[in-house]
Amino acid sequence: MLDPIAARIERYMDLLSARQKLVASNIANADTPGYKTKDIDFRAEFESLVAGAGPRAVEVVGLTTRNDGNNVSLDRESRLLAENALRFSVASHLLRAEIRAVRSAIQGGKNL
């Protein structure tokens, strides 16, 4: 493990990965009768993830339900995919910067 900051970034990226899979599952089930949209309470899950627990999916409330009982909104899920990709990109940049800082420290301050 690099350091506590890198460990937290890594856990954050794990949470983003879990959310990406969940959103993809919502999209895949957009035409499944009775399927209910699931998501992650991102703030609560990040706090518990930092503490060592894994993410857990919860049913999303307040969405419009169609006649077949399905409440997946492709617009919402597409927005979440884009948001998640952006967050993952930021986290990976932070992790790369952290790795560069550690590498520089190992090399005695060269390549800052």
C-alpha positions in Angstrom: 0.0 0.0 0.0 1.4 3.4 -0.9 -0.1 5.5 1.8 -3.5 6.4 3.3 -4.4 8.9 0.6 -3.7 6.4 -2.2 -5.6 3.7 -0.3 -8.7 6.0 -0.1 -8.4 6.9 -3.8 -8.2 3.2 -4.6 -11.3 2.4 -2.5 -13.1 5.4 -4.2 -12.3 3.9 -7.6 -13.6 0.5 -6.4 -16.9 2.2 -5.4 -17.1 3.9 -8.8 -16.5 0.6 -10.5 -19.3 -1.0 -8.5 -21.6 1.9 -9.4 -20.7 1.5 -13.1 -21.8 -2.1 -13.0 -25.0 -1.3 -11.2 -25.9 1.5 -13.7 -25.1 -0.9 -16.6 -27.4 -3.5 -15.0 -30.2 -0.9 -14.8 -29.8 -0.1 -18.5 -29.8 -3.8 -19.4 -33.0 -4.2 -17.5 -34.8 -1.1 -19.0 -37.4 -3.4 -20.7 -37.7 -6.0 -17.9 -41.2 -5.8 -16.5 -41.2 -5.1 -12.8 -37.6 -4.2 -12.6 -36.8 -1.5 -10.1 -33.8 0.9 -10.6 -31.0 0.3 -8.1 -28.3 2.8 -7.2 -25.7 3.4 -4.5 -26.1 6.1 -1.8 -22.7 7.4 -2.9 -21.9 9.6 0.1 -22.8 7.0 2.7 -21.2 4.2 0.8 -17.9 6.1 0.3 -17.8 6.8 4.1 -18.4 3.1 4.8 -16.0 2.0 2.1 -13.2 4.1 3.7 -14.1 2.3 6.9 -13.6 -1.0 5.1 -17.2 -2.1 4.1 -18.3 -2.9 0.6 -21.0 -1.1 -1.5 -24.6 -2.1 -1.3 -27.3 -1.4 -3.8 -30.6 0.2 -2.8 -33.8 0.7 -4.7 -34.1 4.2 -6.0 -37.3 5.9 -4.9 -39.2 8.7 -6.6 -38.9 7.5 -10.2 -41.8 7.3 -12.5 -43.0 3.7 -12.8 -44.4 2.5 -16.1 -47.4 0.2 -16.5 -45.2 -2.9 -16.5 -43.8 -1.9 -13.1 -40.3 -0.9 -14.5 -38.9 2.4 -13.4 -35.6 2.6 -15.3 -35.0 6.0 -16.9 -32.5 5.8 -19.7 -31.8 9.5 -19.4 -31.0 9.2 -15.7 -28.8 6.2 -16.2 -26.9 7.8 -19.1 -26.2 10.8 -17.0 -25.0 8.6 -14.2 -22.7 6.7 -16.6 -21.1 10.0 -17.7 -20.8 11.4 -14.2 -19.3 8.1 -13.0 -16.7 8.1 -15.9 -15.7 11.7 -15.0 -15.3 10.8 -11.3 -13.2 7.8 -12.2 -11.0 9.9 -14.5 -10.4 12.4 -11.7 -9.6 9.6 -9.2 -7.2 7.9 -11.6 -5.4 11.3 -12.2 -5.1 11.8 -8.4 -3.8 8.2 -8.0 -1.2 8.7 -10.7 -0.1 12.0 -9.1 0.3 10.2 -5.8 2.3 7.4 -7.4 4.6 10.0 -9.1 5.1 11.7 -5.7 6.1 8.5 -4.1 8.4 7.5 -7.0 10.0 10.9 -6.7 10.6 10.5 -3.0 12.2 7.1 -3.6 14.4 8.6 -6.2 15.6 11.4 -3.9 13.4 14.2 -5.2 14.4 13.8 -8.9 11.7 14.2 -11.6 9.4 16.5 -9.6 
